[in-house]
């Protein structure tokens, strides 16, 4: 009887420790990085940060709209885009893109 009780306490302690570590790791990775400016973004992602649904770059010039392929390394992540949305000047779903 004593052995079973000791094993139960040890198992409970191990479960709480593992659960605490996993909970901490999930919380730390939940907050996306906010960059200071487009230069900082382009050092990490040369093509900028895009919403997952974006497949091409919308370019407006002289009143005409055209679409171009994405250039460079584009990170497609909705949470990361939303954290850096202020850097999407043309509101096409890509922050700090190279056109």
C-alpha positions in Angstrom: 0.0 0.0 0.0 2.8 2.4 0.8 4.6 1.8 -2.5 1.4 2.6 -4.5 0.9 5.8 -2.6 4.5 6.9 -3.2 4.3 6.1 -6.9 1.1 8.1 -7.2 2.6 11.2 -5.6 5.7 10.9 -7.8 3.5 10.6 -10.9 1.4 13.6 -9.9 4.6 15.7 -9.3 6.0 14.7 -12.7 2.7 15.5 -14.5 2.5 18.9 -12.9 6.1 19.7 -13.8 5.6 18.6 -17.5 2.3 20.5 -17.6 4.0 23.7 -16.2 6.8 23.6 -18.7 4.5 23.0 -21.7 2.2 25.8 -20.5 5.2 28.2 -20.3 6.4 27.3 -23.8 3.0 27.8 -25.3 2.6 31.2 -23.7 6.1 32.4 -24.8 5.5 31.5 -28.5 1.9 32.9 -28.5 3.0 36.6 -28.9 4.2 37.4 -32.4 7.2 39.6 -32.9 6.6 43.3 -33.6 9.3 44.9 -35.8 10.3 48.5 -35.4 10.4 49.3 -39.2 10.5 47.7 -42.7 14.3 47.6 -42.6 14.2 45.3 -39.6 11.5 43.1 -41.3 13.5 42.8 -44.5 16.6 41.6 -42.6 14.6 38.6 -41.5 12.0 38.2 -44.3 13.4 39.8 -47.5 10.0 39.8 -49.2 8.0 41.0 -46.1 5.2 39.5 -44.1 1.9 38.5 -45.7 -1.5 37.2 -44.7 -1.8 33.4 -45.4 -4.5 34.1 -48.1 -2.3 36.5 -50.2 -0.8 34.9 -53.3 0.3 38.0 -55.3 1.3 41.6 -54.8 -1.1 44.3 -55.8 0.7 47.3 -57.4 -1.1 50.6 -58.3 0.8 53.0 -60.6 -0.6 56.0 -62.5 -4.1 55.0 -61.6 -3.8 51.4 -63.0 -3.7 48.3 -60.8 -1.6 45.3 -61.7 -0.6 42.1 -59.9 2.9 40.8 -59.6 4.5 37.6 -58.1 5.8 37.8 -54.6 9.5 38.5 -54.4 12.0 37.3 -51.8 11.3 35.3 -48.7 7.7 36.2 -47.8 6.6 34.9 -44.3 2.9 34.0 -44.5 1.5 34.3 -41.0 -1.8 36.0 -40.0 -0.7 36.7 -36.4 2.7 38.1 -37.4 1.1 40.2 -40.2 -1.5 41.6 -37.7 1.2 42.5 -35.2 3.0 44.5 -38.0 0.0 45.7 -40.0 1.0 49.3 -39.6 3.8 48.8 -42.1 1.4 47.7 -44.9 1.1 51.2 -46.5 -0.9 50.1 -49.6 -3.3 47.8 -47.6 -2.8 44.8 -49.9 -2.2 42.2 -47.2 1.6 42.3 -47.4 3.7 44.4 -45.0 7.1 45.6 -46.2 6.9 43.9 -49.6 9.4 44.2 -52.4 7.6 45.1 -55.6 
